[in-house]
């Protein structure tokens, strides 16, 4: 049974290591995206707004799998109606889905056709 959601994020997390010292030892984790839950239905338009550095771009890049999530699910309903977890896809399977999903960046003057 297909989901009612086009995209559903469940407890999505993306942390970056903070390294120090000569050997580049990880001393902490920067929590760029920490436990995001979001559901978008087909036909719905969503704008993600926040302060500079709050994780908007990291969230988008993680959803598109440009960056690998540390934890959570990215459930996406394909054009064929199948639901896939983008967080688990690799290789050719991931490449074939990327033609169906995209991010529009912050500058609407250069991103949208008037």
ZIDA-V421004 format. One record per backbone hydrogen bond with DSSP energy under -0.5 kcal/mol. CO is the residue of the C=O (numbers start at 1). NH is the residue of the N-H. E is the energy in kcal/mol with one decimal. If there is no record, write none. Layout:
BEGIN
co:nh:e
CO:NH:E
CO:NH:E
END
This chain:
BEGIN
co:nh:e
4:42:-0.7
6:77:-2.6
7:40:-3.0
8:75:-2.8
9:38:-1.7
10:73:-2.0
12:35:-0.9
12:36:-2.3
13:70:-2.9
13:71:-1.2
14:32:-1.1
14:33:-2.0
16:30:-3.5
17:19:-0.6
18:27:-3.1
18:28:-1.2
20:25:-1.5
21:24:-1.0
25:20:-2.3
28:18:-2.8
29:31:-0.7
30:16:-2.3
30:32:-1.4
33:14:-2.9
36:12:-2.4
38:9:-3.5
40:6:-2.3
40:7:-2.0
41:44:-1.9
47:49:-0.6
51:54:-1.7
55:59:-2.5
56:60:-2.2
57:61:-2.9
58:62:-2.0
59:63:-2.5
60:64:-2.2
61:66:-2.6
61:67:-1.6
62:65:-0.8
71:13:-2.3
73:10:-2.2
74:76:-0.5
74:86:-3.0
75:8:-2.7
76:78:-0.7
76:84:-2.7
78:81:-1.9
82:78:-3.2
82:84:-0.5
84:76:-2.9
84:86:-0.9
85:88:-1.8
85:89:-0.6
86:89:-0.6
90:93:-1.0
90:94:-1.0
91:95:-2.2
92:96:-2.3
93:97:-0.9
94:98:-1.5
95:99:-0.5
97:100:-2.6
98:101:-0.8
103:105:-0.6
106:108:-1.3
107:110:-0.9
107:111:-1.2
108:112:-2.2
112:114:-0.6
END
